[in-house]
């Protein structure tokens, strides 16, 4: 069929979608962030979900996504892809899309530094094209040269400070080498990045002047969309705002006002639950929640003014910030008629309800059940939530405009807030005005232990997230002789000022460590661990338990969601790997969301979201044919134990084939139809679909059923031709997250299990399996009592012949501790390792 390509016209360029990550914890605190790897705030999650729904509403699809190596952008990318049901698409993480590196400013308060150096100087550092902030030194608290994610870079590539132009010069090579070619090939590209890296791309696309780019801002979570001509020049949209030729999918600032108002309503209305942040968030998919290793305990209430600050903040707030009875009534009307908890997409509803009932025997294609071709529950939920949000935003916009029109002019003269840079909150202003004395000597030092270099502070507990959160530097303002106005420090004092601050912050950590307030980092386990963890590591993990697993359904290629228990299993697996200091270099997983989410949750716990994750359909679960979605108990009852076990566990007995017109046939799933290119063409499927639709439709020979042998014929070649040469032979640590039968096939190959014995093997969900290449067996990590006093072979189900997977020392099988050599002991375990 390759000859057909000669007659095809070149594709139109793809669509470009630019999204700035949701609000981060440091955005909320008005701190310079740069390359410091802080996570999203709760509001940031809401903002990026809203961005995803805007894309969903307009039907945008994404073929490939680019993001930075910083978790606030990575998490935003995953949330969007999950919301628009494209989590299986490639996500490329590049340091070139990192935020501008703010040098010695990182970790300092923006309004605080404006008081020290002057608003004009700080604004140049923030928005100027060529102005560079003071440099960060190699001994700085947040020096990024110590971070593992940048080890592959030449040290000269890690900046000590950057101007906006430096950031542009860093980003454009990625644009020229990867992003632009993808667009020319007709692929829709999404870039989820940061304010300044996106400003650089926008300047390049729209050929902006220096003045224009210095005035240009990128708001959190509002997509900016570009269309291109055949020369990859942007096509101006009729509603674009020059000098931009792309279009914002929503009015800037509207969502922010709505979220501010919603927070006020939550305080004013008894029993009101914020529509944008449900109580169900704690049970949300792993893409949304910061992991235990990195999560901050900050809430918006933590920065609320108290005491004297409360009065000043309240008196300075404009009248339209108070929820009036009319506003409350209007919101209640929007939420009418039932006042039920708001529909949130975390409810465990499969994409197609057909997974819970016997498949249709109809020969007609059930269009509404085909993923992507009908109206799925997730689409309905997303659009319903978006409609509710729009009503709230419209209400807020109308009431805010009305209040602003009737607000009397201020008669109090020049307020304190007038001297604070744009974006500074009344709370921050009040705090700055009241900070004094000894407290002020460290007032502008902000230490966030969650983002300190992992090598230096990896063991600092997460519940001590911040120290000395006062963020204003008023004590360091040099004053004129009369003490009236702050004098701006000259450049000669910049280095001294920031060096003093960094040293003071590290001094705080040292003193708190000595007092026992902070737990010091333990020495690295490297060199003391079991030899299997000191060599290149291969870890294989079956996804956590799904809802289909709990209901006893055949799943196969059906995209079942992880159950809450399954998420807990994956989180625990990540914690266990972190406890043993297992680090990965690359992750391989399937196109099924249960495996992808398991990999994500593990990486989240390891604080390694920046790692490359390679997704391939060849690691999918075995295709169960006509059994897909049916009850295992039902099949056993109808066909008997012997036939049931042949279909389920034998090596070369495939189940009955699925119909070409079934919703569960991969050929009816846009994921596989559009993106799978390495499967031969099916003449039969091409013929019947071309006849049915009255035009030529080339269709590939997707599996209608698979035995374990068939499954291995796609997994083992991929392992040998891709994973081994690209990752294992170069000495990389590899994590493979997949499904039971894909893993059974891999272990059959790796552990040399005979064909007639493989039916005896079971694979537990959510348990890391460490491959010991010397013994060609697997081992388990010591986990509390498991592997110490509790036999893991009794705790977990590995089937009737665990000796096929483990070295159980048959000669010692009569002894009570015969199983202990399969456990990888922790070096600090009080239990003596097996000799």
MARGU-808962 format. One line per field, with one value per residue (C-alpha): residue in three letters; x, y, z; residue number from 1. Coordinates in steps of 0.05 Angstrom, whole numbers, always signed. Each point is the difference from the previous one (the first is absolute). Example, Ala and Ser with C-alpha at 12.3 -4.5 7.8 and 13.67 -1.06 7.14 Angstrom:
residu: [ALA SER]
east: [+246 +27]
north: [-90 +69]
up: [+156 -13]
num: [1 2]
This chain:
residu: [UNK UNK UNK UNK UNK UNK UNK UNK UNK UNK UNK UNK UNK UNK UNK UNK UNK UNK UNK UNK UNK UNK UNK UNK UNK UNK UNK UNK UNK UNK UNK UNK UNK UNK UNK UNK UNK UNK UNK UNK UNK UNK UNK UNK UNK UNK UNK UNK UNK UNK UNK UNK UNK UNK UNK UNK UNK UNK UNK UNK UNK UNK UNK UNK UNK UNK UNK UNK UNK UNK UNK UNK UNK UNK UNK UNK UNK UNK UNK UNK UNK UNK UNK UNK UNK UNK UNK UNK UNK UNK UNK UNK UNK UNK UNK UNK UNK UNK UNK UNK UNK UNK UNK UNK UNK UNK UNK UNK UNK UNK UNK UNK UNK UNK UNK UNK UNK UNK UNK UNK UNK UNK UNK UNK UNK UNK UNK UNK UNK UNK UNK UNK UNK UNK UNK UNK UNK UNK UNK UNK UNK UNK UNK UNK UNK UNK UNK UNK UNK UNK UNK UNK UNK UNK UNK UNK UNK UNK UNK UNK UNK UNK UNK UNK UNK UNK UNK UNK UNK UNK UNK UNK UNK UNK UNK UNK UNK UNK UNK UNK UNK UNK UNK UNK UNK UNK UNK UNK UNK UNK UNK UNK UNK UNK UNK UNK UNK UNK UNK UNK UNK UNK UNK UNK UNK UNK UNK UNK UNK UNK UNK UNK UNK UNK UNK UNK UNK UNK UNK UNK UNK UNK UNK UNK UNK UNK UNK UNK UNK UNK UNK UNK UNK UNK UNK UNK UNK UNK UNK UNK UNK UNK UNK UNK UNK UNK UNK UNK UNK UNK UNK UNK UNK UNK UNK UNK UNK UNK UNK UNK UNK UNK UNK UNK UNK UNK UNK UNK UNK UNK UNK UNK UNK UNK UNK UNK UNK UNK UNK UNK UNK UNK UNK UNK UNK UNK UNK UNK UNK UNK UNK UNK UNK UNK UNK UNK UNK UNK UNK UNK UNK UNK UNK UNK UNK UNK UNK UNK UNK UNK UNK UNK UNK UNK UNK UNK UNK UNK UNK UNK UNK UNK UNK UNK UNK UNK UNK UNK UNK UNK UNK UNK UNK UNK UNK UNK UNK UNK UNK UNK UNK UNK UNK UNK UNK UNK UNK UNK UNK UNK UNK UNK UNK UNK UNK UNK UNK UNK UNK UNK UNK UNK UNK UNK UNK UNK UNK UNK UNK UNK UNK UNK UNK UNK UNK UNK UNK UNK UNK UNK UNK UNK UNK UNK UNK UNK UNK UNK UNK UNK UNK UNK UNK UNK UNK UNK UNK UNK UNK UNK UNK UNK UNK UNK UNK UNK UNK UNK UNK UNK UNK UNK UNK UNK UNK UNK UNK UNK UNK UNK UNK UNK UNK UNK UNK UNK UNK UNK UNK UNK UNK UNK UNK UNK UNK UNK UNK UNK UNK UNK UNK UNK UNK UNK UNK UNK UNK UNK UNK UNK UNK UNK UNK UNK UNK UNK UNK UNK UNK UNK UNK UNK UNK UNK UNK UNK UNK UNK UNK UNK UNK UNK UNK UNK UNK UNK UNK UNK UNK UNK UNK UNK UNK UNK UNK UNK UNK UNK UNK UNK UNK UNK UNK UNK UNK UNK UNK UNK UNK UNK UNK UNK UNK UNK UNK UNK UNK UNK UNK UNK UNK UNK UNK UNK UNK UNK UNK UNK UNK UNK UNK UNK UNK UNK UNK UNK UNK UNK UNK UNK UNK UNK UNK UNK UNK UNK UNK UNK UNK UNK UNK UNK UNK UNK UNK UNK UNK UNK UNK UNK UNK UNK UNK UNK UNK UNK UNK UNK UNK UNK UNK UNK UNK UNK UNK UNK UNK UNK UNK UNK UNK UNK UNK UNK UNK UNK UNK UNK UNK UNK UNK UNK UNK UNK UNK UNK UNK UNK UNK UNK UNK UNK UNK UNK UNK UNK UNK UNK UNK UNK UNK UNK UNK UNK UNK UNK UNK UNK UNK UNK UNK UNK UNK UNK UNK UNK UNK UNK UNK UNK UNK UNK UNK UNK UNK UNK UNK UNK UNK UNK UNK UNK UNK UNK UNK UNK UNK UNK UNK UNK UNK UNK UNK UNK UNK UNK UNK UNK UNK UNK UNK UNK UNK UNK UNK UNK UNK UNK UNK UNK UNK UNK UNK UNK UNK UNK UNK UNK UNK UNK UNK UNK UNK UNK UNK UNK UNK UNK UNK UNK UNK UNK UNK UNK UNK UNK UNK UNK UNK UNK UNK UNK UNK UNK UNK UNK UNK UNK UNK UNK UNK UNK UNK UNK UNK UNK UNK UNK UNK UNK UNK UNK UNK UNK UNK UNK UNK UNK UNK UNK UNK UNK UNK UNK UNK UNK UNK UNK UNK UNK UNK UNK UNK UNK UNK UNK UNK UNK UNK UNK UNK UNK UNK UNK UNK UNK UNK UNK UNK UNK UNK UNK UNK UNK UNK UNK UNK UNK UNK UNK UNK UNK UNK UNK UNK UNK UNK UNK UNK UNK UNK UNK UNK UNK UNK UNK UNK UNK UNK UNK UNK UNK UNK UNK UNK UNK UNK UNK UNK UNK UNK UNK UNK UNK UNK UNK UNK UNK UNK UNK UNK UNK UNK UNK UNK UNK UNK UNK UNK UNK UNK UNK UNK UNK UNK UNK UNK UNK UNK UNK UNK UNK UNK UNK UNK UNK UNK UNK UNK UNK UNK UNK UNK UNK UNK]
east: [+0 +60 -11 -63 +43 +27 -70 -14 +2 +45 -42 -21 +42 -26 -30 +44 -28 +39 -19 +35 -2 -51 +17 +58 +10 +52 -43 -50 +53 +28 +69 +50 -1 +40 +30 -21 -44 -63 -66 -69 -44 -72 -22 +51 -32 -68 +28 +31 -62 -39 +50 -10 -76 +8 +39 -50 -58 +31 +21 +75 +42 +73 +49 +61 +14 +64 +13 +57 +35 -35 -58 -48 +1 +3 -59 -39 +15 -24 -64 -17 +15 -40 -60 -2 +11 +68 +45 +30 +31 +75 +22 +69 +35 +56 +42 -2 -72 +17 -19 +50 +55 -6 +68 +9 -72 -29 -36 -6 -63 -16 -31 +55 +55 -37 +7 +74 +22 -58 -61 +31 +62 -40 -48 +59 +24 -70 -21 +61 +26 +74 +3 +31 -13 +60 +33 -12 +65 +17 -7 -70 -55 -36 +58 -27 +66 -10 -66 -1 -46 +56 +57 -2 +14 +68 +11 +8 -73 -27 -10 +18 -50 -40 -31 -62 +44 +43 -64 -21 +69 -8 -71 +7 +46 -55 -50 +42 +21 -64 -62 +0 +12 -58 -45 +22 -16 -72 +4 -38 +51 -13 +54 -12 +54 +14 -11 +68 +13 -69 +14 +62 -40 -54 +53 +31 -66 -30 +67 -15 +40 +39 -53 -57 +31 +17 -74 -23 -24 -22 -55 -4 -44 -30 +16 +28 -12 +36 -16 +54 +5 +42 +62 -13 -18 -56 -68 -32 -65 -57 -5 +75 +29 +60 +58 -24 -26 -24 -63 -12 -56 -26 +3 +62 -13 -72 +16 +43 -56 -48 +46 +10 -75 -12 +48 -39 -66 +27 +10 -67 -47 -7 +9 +22 +50 +46 -19 +71 +33 -41 +9 +13 +68 +34 -24 +19 +41 +74 +12 -32 +29 +70 +34 +16 +73 -10 -69 -4 -48 -15 -71 -27 -18 +73 +14 -63 +13 -10 -5 +18 +11 -73 -25 +46 -14 -75 -1 +41 -44 -47 -75 -11 +43 -58 -53 -67 -66 -17 +65 -12 -71 +25 +52 -53 -44 +57 +10 -75 -43 +30 +59 +33 +76 +27 +17 +74 +37 +34 -62 +19 -41 +30 +2 -51 -52 +0 +57 -49 -49 +4 +22 -51 -8 -25 +37 -10 +56 -24 +24 -16 +43 +61 +52 +5 -58 -58 -14 +40 -16 +65 -17 -69 +29 +54 -46 -52 +54 +25 -70 -8 +67 -19 -64 +39 +51 -54 -33 +66 +17 -67 +0 +73 -13 -62 +38 +58 -47 -31 +63 +17 +70 +51 +8 +56 +56 +57 -8 +54 -23 +16 +74 -5 +10 -62 -27 +19 -56 -26 +24 +70 -2 -26 +53 +55 -26 +0 +65 +54 +53 +34 -55 +18 +73 -22 -66 +15 +32 -47 +21 -44 +27 -41 +41 +69 +52 -16 +72 +7 -68 -34 -21 -32 -71 -55 -43 +52 -11 +23 +41 -6 -53 +3 +22 +13 +71 -15 +57 +51 -24 +53 -31 +19 +27 -69 -27 -55 +11 +36 +63 +10 +61 +50 +27 +62 -45 -42 +48 +11 -75 -20 +61 -19 -71 +21 +49 -52 -51 +50 +19 -73 -2 +65 -23 -67 +35 +43 -62 -35 -55 +23 +19 +68 +7 +24 +62 -10 -12 +43 +53 -35 -61 -12 +42 -64 -13 +72 -1 -45 -70 -61 -65 -65 -67 -70 -49 -40 -68 -53 -75 -4 +46 -45 -62 +33 -5 +44 +34 +51 +6 -61 +26 -22 +16 +41 -42 +16 +33 +41 +25 +19 +39 +38 +15 +26 +44 +30 +12 +33 +47 +16 +16 +51 +27 -17 +8 -22 +25 -58 -70 -37 -74 -60 -55 -49 -14 +4 +73 +16 -31 +37 +66 -18 -17 +66 +39 -40 +23 +71 -3 +21 -56 +54 +21 -16 -61 -4 -71 -11 -61 +46 +0 -76 -35 -19 -60 -56 -43 -74 +12 +17 -45 -33 -3 +52 -49 -52 +49 +22 -72 -20 +61 +29 +65 +44 -20 +1 +72 +23 -26 +27 +67 +25 +57 -29 -76 -32 -71 -56 +12 -35 -45 +28 -59 +8 +17 +58 +33 +63 -16 -59 +43 +29 +63 +21 -32 +37 +66 +19 +43 +42 -55 -13 -62 -60 -31 -64 -11 +20 -52 -59 +12 +9 -65 -37 +23 +2 +72 +69 +20 +66 -6 +53 -1 -13 -6 -71 +26 +67 +29 +59 +44 -31 +10 +74 +9 -8 +29 +65 +24 -13 +39 +59 +3 -18 +6 +63 +43 -25 -2 +24 +66 +19 -6 -64 -47 -66 -72 -52 -72 -48 -56 -1 +7 +51 +41 -11 +28 +60 +15 -9 +56 +44 -8 +2 -69 -23 -63 -37 +15 -21 -73 +24 +26 -40 +23 -25 -23 +42 +61 +70 +37 +76 +33 +64 +36 +53 -50 -53 -51 -39 +7 -43 +18 -2 -62 -10 -20 -7 +63 +24 -50 -55 +10 -15 -22 -57 -16 -3 -27 +54 -38 +11 +74 +37 +66 -7 +10 +43 +63 -31 +59 -36 +49 -21 -75 -14 +30 -46 +43 +9 -31 +43 +53 -51 -5 +45 +16 +6 +71 -28 -47 +9 -7 +64 +0 -1 +70]
north: [+0 +47 +18 +37 +50 +27 +25 +33 +75 +30 +10 +68 +24 -22 +45 +27 +6 +38 -7 +29 -47 +12 +43 -29 +6 +53 +39 +4 +26 +49 -30 -3 -73 -10 -70 -16 -62 +20 -34 +25 +32 -23 +60 -20 -68 +34 +48 -55 -43 +59 +8 -73 +9 +60 -43 -57 +47 +22 -70 +11 -62 -7 -45 +17 +43 +35 +24 +18 -42 +38 -35 +58 -4 -76 -9 +52 -39 -66 +32 +29 -64 -40 +47 -3 -76 +2 -22 -53 +51 +17 +51 +28 +33 +48 +46 +49 +16 +15 +67 +56 -11 +59 -8 +23 +26 -71 -11 +74 +42 +43 +57 -8 +9 +59 +35 -16 +15 +43 -19 +21 -44 -61 +11 +0 -65 -29 +26 +30 -33 +7 +14 -57 -7 -9 -68 -61 -28 -74 -2 +30 -36 -16 -8 -44 -31 -50 -27 -69 +23 +43 -50 -13 +73 +32 +41 +61 -9 +10 +75 +42 +52 +15 +59 -11 +0 -55 -40 +10 -22 -63 -16 +13 -59 -47 +38 -7 -72 -32 +43 +34 -66 -31 +58 -6 -74 +18 -19 +40 +23 +23 +35 +4 +43 +64 +74 +19 -62 +10 +75 -20 -45 +52 +53 -47 -19 +71 +34 +48 +63 +9 +49 -48 -61 +40 +16 -70 -45 -73 -16 -67 -52 +36 -34 +43 -33 +12 -22 +1 +5 -47 +42 -6 +73 +13 +15 +59 -19 +48 +8 +3 +59 +30 -9 -72 -39 -58 +1 -9 -49 +43 +71 +11 +11 -26 -67 +32 +46 -58 -42 +60 +9 -74 -1 +58 -37 -60 +44 +36 -59 -52 -69 +28 -45 +33 -24 +1 -40 -59 -40 -58 +29 -45 -59 +31 -33 +1 +50 +53 -11 +18 -62 -12 +11 +69 +24 +65 +9 +72 +24 +68 +9 -5 +68 +34 +62 -3 +51 +70 -25 -20 +69 +33 -52 +5 +76 +2 -50 +32 -8 -49 -52 -13 -51 +35 -35 +10 -34 -57 -9 +1 -54 -42 +7 -25 -60 -15 -40 -56 +31 -68 -6 +27 -51 -12 -42 -42 -44 -69 -4 -39 +31 -50 -32 -60 -29 -22 -38 -57 +26 +14 -51 +52 +6 +75 +43 +27 +71 +30 -53 +10 +41 +68 -8 +12 +41 -30 +9 +38 +49 +12 +11 +46 +44 +3 +23 +51 +27 +9 +35 +47 +20 +16 +40 +39 +17 +21 +43 +35 +13 +22 +50 +27 +7 +35 +50 +19 -3 +69 +27 -10 +58 -28 +27 -43 -70 -48 -45 +54 -12 -75 -33 -21 -66 +11 -19 +43 -54 +5 +75 -4 -50 +44 +59 -37 -40 +27 -17 -68 -31 +46 -22 -63 +26 -7 -69 -53 -73 -51 -68 -35 +31 +0 -41 -73 -19 +48 -3 -64 -23 +65 -18 +27 +25 +53 +32 +71 +39 +74 +13 +76 +23 +75 +28 +66 -7 +1 +64 +53 +66 +72 +39 +26 -72 +17 -37 -65 +9 -49 -43 +5 -59 -6 -20 -51 -58 +16 +6 -66 -37 +24 -25 -68 -9 +21 -50 -57 +22 -7 -71 -18 +29 -35 -65 +8 +13 -60 +41 -26 -72 +0 -38 -71 -23 -29 -75 -8 -52 -32 -29 -69 -10 -5 +74 +21 -23 +27 -13 -29 +6 -27 +19 -20 +58 +9 -33 +27 +3 -57 -41 +12 -19 -62 +21 -18 +66 -9 +64 +31 +63 -13 +50 -12 -11 +39 -63 -4 +71 -16 -61 +43 +54 -52 -29 +68 +10 -68 +15 +67 -33 -44 +60 -31 +52 -9 +30 -19 -30 -43 -11 -17 +43 -21 +53 -50 -14 +73 +24 -53 +23 +72 -14 -36 +57 +49 -34 -2 +75 -18 +25 +27 -70 -20 -45 -41 -24 -56 -42 -60 -4 -2 -56 -62 +11 -44 +1 -14 -9 +74 +32 -65 -30 -54 -37 +1 -29 -53 -19 -4 -35 -37 +5 -35 +45 +61 -13 -15 +68 +36 -32 -47 +18 -9 -5 +66 +19 +7 +59 +66 +28 +53 +43 -7 +62 -39 -16 +44 +16 +42 +39 +65 -9 -61 +19 +67 -14 -73 -5 -62 -52 -29 +19 -46 -11 -27 +58 +51 -30 -3 +69 +31 -31 +21 +73 +7 +21 -32 -10 -35 -42 -38 -70 +15 -61 -27 -48 -22 -59 +12 -23 +54 +52 -19 +6 +75 +12 -41 +29 +70 -17 -29 +52 +63 -5 -42 +39 +69 -6 -65 -9 +73 -13 +38 -17 -20 -4 -38 +12 -45 -51 -72 -39 +47 -10 -75 -3 +43 -43 -64 +27 +29 -57 -55 -28 -60 +8 -55 +32 +72 -14 -9 +72 +58 +73 +43 +71 +60 -39 +18 -61 +7 -41 -35 -12 -44 -50 +13 +6 +57 +27 +44 +61 -6 +36 +6 -68 -27 -38 +3 -38 -9 -46 +42 -64 -5 +74 +3 -48 -22 -62 -73 -3 +61 -37 +17 +73 -3 -36 -37 -45 -66 -35 +44 +0 -37 +57 +56 +55 -33 +61 +55 +1 +26 +65 +60 +24 +73 +16 +34 -57 -25 -71 -32 -17 -72 -28]
up: [+0 +2 -73 +22 +38 -67 -17 +67 +6 +55 +63 +24 +59 +68 +53 +56 +70 +52 +74 +60 +60 +55 +59 +41 +75 -11 -50 +57 +48 -52 +3 -57 -22 -64 +0 +71 -6 +38 -12 -18 +52 +8 -42 -52 -8 -9 -52 -42 +3 -25 -57 -19 -2 -46 -48 +7 -14 -66 -21 +0 -3 +16 -38 +41 +61 +21 +71 +46 +53 +56 +35 -2 -77 -3 +47 -40 -64 +29 +27 -68 -38 +50 -4 -76 +0 -34 +57 -45 -48 +4 +52 -13 +60 -16 +44 -58 +18 +73 +29 -5 +52 +48 +31 +72 +0 +5 +65 +16 +5 -60 +40 +53 -51 -30 +67 +1 -71 -25 -41 -66 +9 +20 -58 -48 +29 -8 -69 -35 -62 +14 +75 +41 +75 +46 -9 +43 +27 +2 +76 -2 +37 -65 -48 -55 -21 +57 -27 -32 -56 -28 +5 -75 -15 -9 +63 -45 -22 +70 +7 +60 -23 -63 -36 -42 -62 +31 +11 -72 -24 +41 -24 -75 -16 +26 -43 -62 +10 +27 +7 -68 -37 +38 -21 -72 +1 +17 +74 +52 +51 +71 +40 +75 +30 +38 -8 -28 -43 -31 -8 -39 -47 -10 -16 -51 -33 -2 -12 +57 +14 +65 +26 -16 +33 +63 +7 -17 +56 -1 +50 +36 -32 -60 -66 -57 -68 -66 -70 -55 -75 -41 +13 +75 +7 +50 -30 +37 +34 -9 +76 +14 +38 -37 +2 +14 -59 +42 +41 +74 +14 +57 +23 +42 +74 +0 +31 +53 +22 +1 +44 +47 +6 +10 +59 +30 -10 +35 +60 -5 -15 +53 -30 -67 -35 -50 -69 -24 +55 +24 +63 -46 -18 +51 -41 -66 -53 +14 -55 +44 +69 +24 +28 +72 -14 -29 +20 +38 +57 -20 -4 -18 +72 +20 -31 +27 +41 +75 +56 -22 -71 -5 +13 -50 -53 +11 -2 -63 -38 -50 +11 -58 +37 +48 -19 +0 +12 -74 -21 +48 -27 -72 +14 +35 -62 -44 +45 +0 +0 +41 +37 -8 +4 -64 -55 +4 -51 +54 +5 -23 -63 -59 -68 -24 +45 -47 +41 +52 -43 -51 -68 -53 -55 -48 -66 -1 +27 +67 -14 +68 +34 -43 +38 -31 -48 +47 +62 +56 +74 +11 -56 +30 +69 -26 -40 +56 +48 -51 -9 +75 +4 -56 +35 +63 -39 -36 +66 +30 -60 +2 +75 +0 -56 +36 +66 -33 -33 +68 +43 +29 -12 +55 +49 +40 -43 -23 +27 +18 -57 -50 +11 -9 -69 -38 +25 +73 +47 +56 +48 -25 +7 +70 +19 -29 +40 +66 -5 +46 +52 +5 -41 -58 -2 -37 -26 -74 +5 -26 +10 -33 +20 -54 -55 +31 -37 +12 +11 +58 +34 -25 +70 +24 +18 -44 +57 +15 -68 +15 +49 +14 -52 +10 -67 +3 +3 +33 +51 -56 -31 +6 +18 -11 +58 +17 -1 -48 -65 -18 -41 -58 +9 -56 -40 +43 +59 -38 +9 +74 +13 -31 +27 +70 -10 -26 +57 +51 -28 +3 +70 +21 -26 +35 +67 -5 -16 +62 +43 -29 -33 -67 -13 -35 -65 +10 -37 -68 -2 -62 +9 +59 -35 -27 -64 -41 +14 -13 -73 -55 +25 -35 +39 -27 +31 -17 +3 +63 +9 -48 +7 -51 +45 +59 -39 -29 -73 -59 -17 -56 -41 +34 +32 +72 +54 +62 +62 +63 +27 -64 +9 +71 -24 -51 +51 +49 -55 -11 +74 +5 -58 +31 +67 -35 -39 -68 -55 -71 -65 -46 +5 -51 +3 -44 -30 +54 +53 +58 -16 -16 +65 +40 -31 +15 +73 +10 -31 +41 +64 -25 -16 -71 -44 -47 -22 -72 -5 -64 -16 -50 -19 -3 +76 +2 +36 -38 -45 +29 -63 +11 +75 +8 +52 +21 +70 +14 +45 -56 -51 +50 +14 -73 -29 +60 +38 -53 -58 +44 +23 -72 -23 +61 +16 -54 -46 -70 +8 -22 +21 -51 -49 +8 -54 -47 +21 +75 +41 +31 -67 -4 -72 +25 +49 -29 +42 -40 -67 -2 +34 -11 -62 +12 -13 -69 -40 +3 -69 +30 +48 -53 -48 +48 +28 -68 -24 +63 -5 -75 -4 +6 +72 +12 +63 +39 +26 +73 +46 +10 +53 +29 +36 +45 -58 -45 +54 +7 -75 +8 +70 -4 -67 +28 +63 -40 -55 +39 +75 +2 -50 +19 +75 +32 -39 +12 +75 +14 +56 -32 +26 -41 +21 -37 +7 +25 -65 -31 +64 +1 -70 +19 +61 -40 -44 +56 +50 -53 +20 -42 -42 +38 +67 -15 +18 +72 +5 +28 +6 +59 -13 +21 +24 -25 -27 -1 -55 +21 -66 +32 +26 -54 +55 +33 +71 +45 +41 +76 +22 +76 +25 -71 -15 +72 +42 -51 -60 -62 -37 +50 -4 -76 -52 -49 -22 +14 -18 +29 -10 -74 +19 +63 +22 +59 +15 -7 +45 +58 -13 +65 +41 +24 -32 -68 -35 +31 -54 -50 +39 -14 +70 +19 +24 +62 +17 +72 -27 -22 -74 -22 -10]
num: [1 2 3 4 5 6 7 8 9 10 11 12 13 14 15 16 17 18 19 20 21 22 23 24 25 26 27 28 29 30 31 32 33 34 35 36 37 38 39 40 41 42 43 44 45 46 47 48 49 50 51 52 53 54 55 56 57 58 59 60 61 62 63 64 65 66 67 68 69 70 71 72 73 74 75 76 77 78 79 80 81 82 83 84 85 86 87 88 89 90 91 92 93 94 95 96 97 98 99 100 101 102 103 104 105 106 107 108 109 110 111 112 113 114 115 116 117 118 119 120 121 122 123 124 125 126 127 128 129 130 131 132 133 134 135 136 137 138 139 140 141 142 143 144 145 146 147 148 149 150 151 152 153 154 155 156 157 158 159 160 161 162 163 164 165 166 167 168 169 170 171 172 173 174 175 176 177 178 179 180 181 182 183 184 185 186 187 188 189 190 191 192 193 194 195 196 197 198 199 200 201 202 203 204 205 206 207 208 209 210 211 212 213 214 215 216 217 218 219 220 221 222 223 224 225 226 227 228 229 230 231 232 233 234 235 236 237 238 239 240 241 242 243 244 245 246 247 248 249 250 251 252 253 254 255 256 257 258 259 260 261 262 263 264 265 266 267 268 269 270 271 272 273 274 275 276 277 278 279 280 281 282 283 284 285 286 287 288 289 290 291 292 293 294 295 296 297 298 299 300 301 302 303 304 305 306 307 308 309 310 311 312 313 314 315 316 317 318 319 320 321 322 323 324 325 326 327 328 329 330 331 332 333 334 335 336 337 338 339 340 341 342 343 344 345 346 347 348 349 350 351 352 353 354 355 356 357 358 359 360 361 362 363 364 365 366 367 368 369 370 371 372 373 374 375 376 377 378 379 380 381 382 383 384 385 386 387 388 389 390 391 392 393 394 395 396 397 398 399 400 401 402 403 404 405 406 407 408 409 410 411 412 413 414 415 416 417 418 419 420 421 422 423 424 425 426 427 428 429 430 431 432 433 434 435 436 437 438 439 440 441 442 443 444 445 446 447 448 449 450 451 452 453 454 455 456 457 458 459 460 461 462 463 464 465 466 467 468 469 470 471 472 473 474 475 476 477 478 479 480 481 482 483 484 485 486 487 488 489 490 491 492 493 494 495 496 497 498 499 500 501 502 503 504 505 506 507 508 509 510 511 512 513 514 515 516 517 518 519 520 521 522 523 524 525 526 527 528 529 530 531 532 533 534 535 536 537 538 539 540 541 542 543 544 545 546 547 548 549 550 551 552 553 554 555 556 557 558 559 560 561 562 563 564 565 566 567 568 569 570 571 572 573 574 575 576 577 578 579 580 581 582 583 584 585 586 587 588 589 590 591 592 593 594 595 596 597 598 599 600 601 602 603 604 605 606 607 608 609 610 611 612 613 614 615 616 617 618 619 620 621 622 623 624 625 626 627 628 629 630 631 632 633 634 635 636 637 638 639 640 641 642 643 644 645 646 647 648 649 650 651 652 653 654 655 656 657 658 659 660 661 662 663 664 665 666 667 668 669 670 671 672 673 674 675 676 677 678 679 680 681 682 683 684 685 686 687 688 689 690 691 692 693 694 695 696 697 698 699 700 701 702 703 704 705 706 707 708 709 710 711 712 713 714 715 716 717 718 719 720 721 722 723 724 725 726 727 728 729 730 731 732 733 734 735 736 737 738 739 740 741 742 743 744 745 746 747 748 749 750 751 752 753 754 755 756 757 758 759 760 761 762 763 764 765 766 767 768 769 770 771 772 773 774 775 776 777 778 779 780 781 782 783 784 785 786 787 788 789 790 791 792 793 794 795 796 797 798 799 800 801 802 803 804 805 806 807 808 809 810 811 812 813 814 815 816 817 818 819 820 821 822 823 824 825 826 827 828 829 830 831 832 833 834 835]
